[in-house]
Amino acid sequence: MLGQRLVEINAEQLASIELPERLREAVLEARRIRSREGRRRQLQYIGKLMREVDPADRAGFDAWDGQSSAATARPSPRERWRERLLETRTR
């Protein structure tokens, strides 16, 4: 959930992202809320505000989060090792 990721990133990362002022204020408010239910409602409000953000701008959020689709598609070293083991077993 993108809204929750916005709430969880550090202040430096949040400052580097261009967000509408209402959305930035909602994210900062969600960080201050300690009540579980209050935080849940604030995250829903953030989601509502996120619908107003241009989809092209939202695509850029993955870059600062370090979660590019290329990085997640790349197999991990363990996965590559597992594949090599399976290949040698089937020979």
C-alpha positions as CSV (number, residue, x, y, z in Angstrom):
1,M,0.0,0.0,0.0
2,L,1.6,3.2,-1.2
3,G,0.0,5.5,1.4
4,Q,1.3,3.4,4.2
5,R,4.8,3.4,2.6
6,L,4.7,7.2,2.5
7,V,3.9,7.3,6.2
8,E,6.8,4.9,7.1
9,I,9.6,6.4,5.1
10,N,12.0,8.8,6.8
11,A,11.6,12.6,6.8
12,E,14.5,13.0,4.3
13,Q,12.9,10.7,1.7
14,L,9.5,12.4,2.2
15,A,11.0,15.8,1.7
16,S,12.5,14.7,-1.6
17,I,9.1,13.7,-3.0
18,E,6.9,16.3,-4.7
19,L,3.4,15.8,-3.2
20,P,0.3,18.0,-3.1
21,E,0.3,20.0,0.1
22,R,-2.9,18.3,1.5
23,L,-1.4,14.9,0.9
24,R,1.9,15.9,2.7
25,E,-0.1,17.3,5.6
26,A,-2.1,14.1,5.8
27,V,1.0,11.9,5.8
28,L,2.6,14.0,8.6
29,E,-0.6,13.8,10.6
30,A,-0.7,10.0,10.2
31,R,2.8,9.9,11.7
32,R,1.5,11.6,14.9
33,I,-1.6,9.4,15.4
34,R,-1.0,6.6,17.8
35,S,-4.5,5.1,18.0
36,R,-4.9,2.1,15.8
37,E,-8.3,3.0,14.5
38,G,-7.4,6.7,14.0
39,R,-4.3,5.7,12.0
40,R,-6.4,3.3,9.9
41,R,-8.9,6.1,9.1
42,Q,-6.1,8.5,8.3
43,L,-4.5,5.9,5.9
44,Q,-7.9,5.7,4.2
45,Y,-7.9,9.4,3.8
46,I,-4.4,9.3,2.4
47,G,-5.6,6.7,-0.1
48,K,-8.4,9.0,-1.1
49,L,-6.0,11.9,-1.7
50,M,-3.6,9.6,-3.6
51,R,-6.4,9.0,-6.2
52,E,-6.1,12.7,-7.1
53,V,-2.3,12.4,-7.7
54,D,-1.3,11.9,-11.4
55,P,-0.5,8.2,-12.1
56,A,2.7,9.2,-13.8
57,D,3.8,10.9,-10.6
58,R,3.0,7.7,-8.6
59,A,5.2,5.6,-10.8
60,G,8.2,7.6,-9.6
61,F,7.5,6.6,-6.0
62,D,9.0,3.1,-6.6
63,A,12.4,4.7,-7.5
64,W,12.9,6.4,-4.1
65,D,11.6,3.4,-2.3
66,G,14.2,1.2,-3.9
67,Q,11.6,-1.1,-5.2
68,S,11.9,-0.9,-9.0
69,S,10.2,-3.6,-11.0
70,A,13.5,-4.6,-12.5
71,A,15.0,-5.1,-9.0
72,T,12.1,-7.3,-7.8
73,A,12.1,-9.3,-11.1
74,R,15.8,-10.2,-10.7
75,P,16.3,-13.5,-9.0
76,S,18.0,-13.5,-5.7
77,P,21.3,-15.4,-5.2
78,R,19.4,-18.1,-3.3
79,E,16.9,-18.5,-6.1
80,R,19.7,-18.9,-8.7
81,W,21.5,-21.4,-6.4
82,R,18.2,-23.4,-6.1
83,E,17.7,-23.4,-9.9
84,R,21.3,-24.7,-10.4
85,L,20.6,-27.5,-7.8
86,L,17.4,-28.5,-9.6
87,E,19.2,-28.5,-13.0
88,T,21.9,-30.8,-11.7
89,R,19.3,-33.1,-10.1
90,T,17.4,-33.6,-13.3
91,R,20.4,-34.5,-15.4
